[in-house]
Amino acid sequence: MQDIDIEESNFSIRTQETLQILVYSDVFQYPLTKKEIYERGKITVNELELCLNKLIQENKLYLINGFYTLHNDNQLVSTRLKRNQLAKKFMTSAILMTKIIANFPFIRGVFLSGSMSKECMDDDSDIDFFIITSPKRLWVSHLFCSLFKKIFLLNERKYFCYNYFIDSEHLKITNKSIYTAIELKTLIPLYGYSYYKQLQDENNWATDFFPNYPLLKNNDVFTKQTYFQKTLEFVLDNKLGDWIDQRFLNWSVARRRKKLDPKLFQNTDYYTNLQSYVAKAHITDTHPNIINEYAKKLQYYSYFEADK
């Protein structure tokens, strides 16, 4: 054990914080590497080493083939590795989709999100995209994405699930939960790196959750505007574009209010948020369920800590 002077009370807090990181990942049954725990934590590498050793000694944590987990179960590690391989397999498709939709008018940033951005894909997972558009043209961009999916992908969402659009003048995310912070920090920018940096800057509150998480490097797979995109933007940068944008927004809101459960419009942080500057189509209980499950697990491990 390295000779590092950490006050006992402070060390106890750091150890509990480290345990909380593992508790959140356990919601997804996803063991973490030491590097991943560090990125999701608030302590130094040396402090983390001490905390992990303490948790292992107390049988609260297990190290299996380089992965840390709350359960002494090799299958968890095997499942994680399979998820990682599946995510790598779909990366080629994600890049291809990015190169296509980056050509659509007024799209300025295309980032991978969801399970794909965390390399945690199952057989039923989709390739999720977080898209940034020009101001006052979000719904024009959304329309082109919708037409592309319906016509060329036969409305199949497996390879192109665009569940979050936001325009470049409204990059601040209001829901400041650990779930949202993880989503923001793990976004993988494939097009529009400058907008990725702006998004992170506008939501620096997420850094309070994960101060060690690095800003990803520029790996844009598409960089220049094409003649196709420039021409469409020229044609639609006028009252016609205004009309199409507002018309498609109104149609989308009316259609979803007719089809979806009214509760999905009552909490825009968790569910659906359709406005001129944002299109978030979250129609399941994924977000609140994860937060609730995390709270339950935290409560359980808090009791476990007290019992010790």
C-alpha positions as CSV (number, residue, x, y, z in Angstrom):
1,M,0.0,0.0,0.0
2,Q,1.4,3.4,-1.0
3,D,2.3,5.8,1.8
4,I,-0.3,8.5,1.1
5,D,-1.5,10.7,3.9
6,I,-5.3,10.9,3.6
7,E,-7.3,11.9,6.7
8,E,-9.5,9.1,7.9
9,S,-12.7,11.0,7.6
10,N,-11.8,12.3,4.1
11,F,-10.7,8.8,3.1
12,S,-14.1,7.4,4.2
13,I,-15.9,9.9,2.1
14,R,-13.8,9.2,-0.9
15,T,-14.3,5.5,-0.5
16,Q,-18.1,6.0,-0.3
17,E,-18.0,8.1,-3.4
18,T,-16.1,5.4,-5.2
19,L,-18.7,2.9,-4.1
20,Q,-21.4,5.1,-5.5
21,I,-19.8,5.1,-8.9
22,L,-19.9,1.3,-8.9
23,V,-23.5,1.4,-7.7
24,Y,-24.6,3.5,-10.6
25,S,-22.9,1.2,-13.1
26,D,-24.5,-1.8,-11.4
27,V,-27.9,-0.4,-12.5
28,F,-26.8,-1.4,-16.0
29,Q,-25.0,-4.6,-14.8
30,Y,-21.8,-3.1,-16.3
31,P,-18.5,-3.6,-14.5
32,L,-15.9,-0.8,-14.8
33,T,-12.2,-0.6,-15.4
34,K,-10.0,1.4,-13.0
35,K,-9.7,4.1,-15.7
36,E,-13.5,4.4,-16.1
37,I,-14.0,4.7,-12.3
38,Y,-11.4,7.4,-12.2
39,E,-13.1,9.3,-15.1
40,R,-16.4,9.1,-13.2
41,G,-14.9,10.2,-9.9
42,K,-13.5,13.2,-8.1
43,I,-10.2,11.9,-6.7
44,T,-6.6,11.3,-7.8
45,V,-5.4,8.0,-9.2
46,N,-3.5,7.2,-6.0
47,E,-6.5,7.9,-3.8
48,L,-8.6,5.7,-6.1
49,E,-6.1,2.9,-5.7
50,L,-6.4,3.0,-1.9
51,C,-10.2,3.2,-2.0
52,L,-10.5,0.2,-4.4
53,N,-8.2,-1.8,-2.2
54,K,-10.2,-1.0,0.9
55,L,-13.5,-2.0,-0.8
56,I,-12.0,-5.2,-2.0
57,Q,-10.7,-6.0,1.5
58,E,-14.1,-5.4,2.9
59,N,-15.7,-7.7,0.3
60,K,-17.8,-4.9,-1.1
61,L,-16.0,-5.0,-4.4
62,Y,-14.5,-7.6,-6.7
63,L,-11.8,-7.4,-9.3
64,I,-12.4,-9.9,-12.1
65,N,-10.1,-9.9,-15.2
66,G,-9.4,-6.2,-14.8
67,F,-13.0,-5.1,-14.2
68,Y,-14.5,-3.9,-10.8
69,T,-17.9,-5.1,-9.9
70,L,-20.1,-5.3,-6.8
71,H,-20.8,-9.0,-7.5
72,N,-18.5,-11.9,-7.6
73,D,-19.9,-13.0,-10.9
74,N,-17.7,-13.8,-13.9
75,Q,-20.8,-13.6,-16.2
76,L,-21.1,-9.9,-15.7
77,V,-17.7,-9.4,-17.2
78,S,-18.4,-11.7,-20.1
79,T,-21.6,-9.9,-20.8
80,R,-19.8,-6.5,-20.7
81,L,-17.2,-7.7,-23.2
82,K,-20.0,-9.0,-25.5
83,R,-21.6,-5.6,-25.3
84,N,-18.3,-3.9,-26.1
85,Q,-17.8,-6.0,-29.2
86,L,-21.3,-5.3,-30.4
87,A,-20.8,-1.6,-30.1
88,K,-17.6,-1.8,-32.1
89,K,-19.4,-3.9,-34.7
90,F,-22.0,-1.1,-35.2
91,M,-19.5,1.7,-35.2
92,T,-19.1,1.4,-39.0
93,S,-22.8,1.8,-39.5
94,A,-22.8,4.8,-37.1
95,I,-20.1,6.5,-39.1
96,L,-21.9,5.9,-42.3
97,M,-25.1,7.3,-41.0
98,T,-23.2,10.4,-39.7
99,K,-21.7,11.0,-43.1
100,I,-25.1,10.9,-44.7
101,I,-27.1,13.1,-42.2
102,A,-24.3,15.6,-41.9
103,N,-25.2,16.5,-45.5
104,F,-28.8,17.5,-44.5
105,P,-29.6,21.2,-44.3
106,F,-28.8,23.1,-41.1
107,I,-27.3,20.2,-39.2
108,R,-24.2,21.4,-37.4
109,G,-23.3,18.6,-35.0
110,V,-23.8,14.8,-34.9
111,F,-22.8,12.9,-31.8
112,L,-23.4,9.3,-30.7
113,S,-25.3,8.9,-27.4
114,G,-27.1,6.2,-25.4
115,S,-25.7,2.7,-25.2
116,M,-23.5,3.2,-28.3
117,S,-21.5,6.0,-26.7
118,K,-20.9,3.9,-23.7
119,E,-20.0,0.7,-25.7
120,C,-22.8,-1.0,-23.9
121,M,-25.0,-2.4,-26.7
122,D,-27.3,-5.4,-26.5
123,D,-29.0,-7.1,-29.4
124,D,-32.0,-4.9,-29.1
125,S,-30.1,-1.6,-28.8
126,D,-30.4,1.2,-31.3
127,I,-27.7,3.6,-32.6
128,D,-28.7,6.8,-30.8
129,F,-27.8,10.2,-32.2
130,F,-27.7,13.6,-30.5
131,I,-28.0,16.3,-33.1
132,I,-27.3,20.0,-33.1
133,T,-28.9,22.3,-35.7
134,S,-28.8,25.9,-36.8
135,P,-31.3,28.2,-34.9
136,K,-34.8,28.4,-36.2
137,R,-34.3,25.5,-38.6
138,L,-34.3,22.5,-36.2
139,W,-37.6,21.2,-37.6
140,V,-36.4,21.5,-41.2
141,S,-33.4,19.3,-40.2
142,H,-35.7,17.0,-38.4
143,L,-37.9,16.7,-41.4
144,F,-35.0,15.6,-43.7
145,C,-34.0,13.0,-41.1
146,S,-37.5,11.7,-40.9
147,L,-37.8,11.4,-44.7
148,F,-34.5,9.7,-44.9
149,K,-35.4,7.1,-42.3
150,K,-38.9,6.4,-43.8
151,I,-37.8,6.3,-47.4
152,F,-34.3,4.7,-47.3
153,L,-34.4,2.8,-44.0
154,L,-38.0,1.8,-44.2
155,N,-38.6,3.5,-40.9
156,E,-36.2,1.1,-39.2
157,R,-34.6,2.8,-36.1
158,K,-32.0,0.3,-35.4
159,Y,-29.3,2.2,-37.3
160,F,-30.6,5.7,-36.9
161,C,-32.5,6.6,-33.8
162,Y,-32.5,10.4,-33.5
163,N,-34.1,11.0,-30.1
164,Y,-32.6,14.4,-29.3
165,F,-32.3,17.5,-31.4
166,I,-31.3,20.9,-30.0
167,D,-30.3,24.1,-31.8
168,S,-27.0,25.9,-31.3
169,E,-28.6,28.8,-29.4
170,H,-30.1,26.6,-26.7
171,L,-27.4,24.2,-25.6
172,K,-28.0,24.4,-21.9
173,I,-29.7,21.2,-20.6
174,T,-32.0,22.0,-17.7
175,N,-32.2,18.5,-16.1
176,K,-29.0,18.3,-13.9
177,S,-29.1,14.7,-12.8
178,I,-26.4,12.1,-12.7
179,Y,-28.2,10.4,-15.7
180,T,-28.0,13.6,-17.8
181,A,-24.4,14.3,-16.7
182,I,-23.3,10.8,-17.9
183,E,-25.2,11.3,-21.2
184,L,-23.5,14.6,-21.8
185,K,-20.0,13.5,-20.8
186,T,-20.0,10.3,-22.8
187,L,-21.3,11.8,-26.1
188,I,-19.0,10.8,-29.0
189,P,-18.6,13.6,-31.5
190,L,-18.5,12.4,-35.1
191,Y,-19.3,15.7,-36.9
192,G,-19.2,19.3,-35.7
193,Y,-16.5,19.1,-33.0
194,S,-16.7,22.9,-32.2
195,Y,-20.3,22.4,-31.3
196,Y,-19.4,19.5,-29.1
197,K,-17.1,21.7,-27.2
198,Q,-19.7,24.5,-26.9
199,L,-22.2,21.9,-25.6
200,Q,-19.8,20.8,-22.9
201,D,-19.0,24.4,-22.0
202,E,-22.6,25.4,-21.8
203,N,-23.2,22.5,-19.4
204,N,-20.2,22.7,-17.2
205,W,-22.4,21.7,-14.3
206,A,-21.9,18.1,-15.5
207,T,-18.2,18.6,-14.6
208,D,-19.3,18.9,-10.9
209,F,-20.4,15.3,-11.2
210,F,-17.4,14.1,-13.2
211,P,-14.4,16.6,-12.9
212,N,-12.0,13.9,-14.1
213,Y,-13.9,13.1,-17.3
214,P,-11.8,14.2,-20.3
215,L,-13.0,16.2,-23.3
216,L,-12.8,13.8,-26.2
217,K,-10.5,14.6,-29.1
218,N,-11.6,15.7,-32.6
219,N,-12.5,12.6,-34.6
220,D,-14.8,14.2,-37.1
221,V,-15.6,11.8,-39.9
222,F,-17.1,14.6,-42.0
223,T,-15.8,18.2,-42.0
224,K,-16.9,20.3,-45.0
225,Q,-20.3,21.4,-46.2
226,T,-21.3,19.8,-49.5
227,Y,-22.8,21.6,-52.5
228,F,-26.0,19.7,-51.7
229,Q,-26.3,21.1,-48.2
230,K,-25.3,24.6,-49.2
231,T,-27.9,24.7,-52.0
232,L,-30.7,23.4,-49.7
233,E,-29.8,25.9,-47.0
234,F,-29.8,28.8,-49.6
235,V,-33.2,27.7,-50.8
236,L,-34.6,27.4,-47.3
237,D,-33.0,30.4,-45.6
238,N,-36.1,32.5,-46.1
239,K,-39.8,32.7,-45.3
240,L,-40.3,29.3,-47.0
241,G,-37.9,27.8,-44.5
242,D,-39.7,29.6,-41.7
243,W,-43.0,28.2,-42.9
244,I,-41.8,24.6,-43.2
245,D,-40.1,24.7,-39.8
246,Q,-43.2,25.9,-38.0
247,R,-45.5,23.7,-40.0
248,F,-43.6,20.5,-39.2
249,L,-43.3,21.4,-35.6
250,N,-47.0,21.9,-35.3
251,W,-47.7,18.7,-37.2
252,S,-45.3,16.7,-35.0
253,V,-46.8,18.1,-31.7
254,A,-50.3,17.3,-32.8
255,R,-49.4,13.9,-34.1
256,R,-47.6,12.9,-30.9
257,R,-50.3,14.3,-28.6
258,K,-52.8,12.2,-30.4
259,K,-50.8,9.0,-30.2
260,L,-48.9,9.2,-26.9
261,D,-49.8,9.0,-23.3
262,P,-50.5,12.5,-21.9
263,K,-48.0,12.0,-19.1
264,L,-45.2,12.1,-21.6
265,F,-45.8,15.8,-22.1
266,Q,-46.0,16.7,-18.3
267,N,-42.3,16.3,-17.5
268,T,-40.0,17.6,-20.2
269,D,-36.9,16.7,-18.2
270,Y,-37.8,13.0,-18.4
271,Y,-40.0,12.6,-21.4
272,T,-41.1,14.4,-24.6
273,N,-40.1,18.0,-25.2
274,L,-41.1,19.5,-28.6
275,Q,-40.4,23.2,-29.1
276,S,-38.9,25.4,-31.8
277,Y,-35.4,24.8,-30.4
278,V,-35.6,21.2,-29.1
279,A,-37.0,17.9,-30.2
280,K,-36.7,15.2,-27.5
281,A,-38.8,12.1,-28.1
282,H,-38.3,10.1,-25.0
283,I,-41.4,8.0,-24.7
284,T,-40.4,5.4,-22.2
285,D,-39.7,5.5,-18.5
286,T,-36.0,4.8,-19.0
287,H,-34.7,8.0,-17.3
288,P,-36.9,8.0,-14.2
289,N,-36.5,4.2,-13.8
290,I,-32.7,4.5,-13.8
291,I,-32.8,7.3,-11.3
292,N,-35.2,5.4,-9.0
293,E,-33.2,2.2,-9.3
294,Y,-30.0,4.1,-8.5
295,A,-31.6,5.6,-5.4
296,K,-32.8,2.2,-4.2
297,K,-29.3,0.7,-4.7
298,L,-27.7,3.7,-2.9
299,Q,-30.1,3.1,0.0
300,Y,-29.2,-0.6,0.2
301,Y,-25.5,0.0,0.2
302,S,-25.9,2.8,2.7
303,Y,-27.5,0.4,5.1
304,F,-24.8,-2.1,4.2
305,E,-22.2,0.5,5.1
306,A,-24.0,1.2,8.4
307,D,-24.2,-2.5,9.3
308,K,-20.4,-2.8,8.9
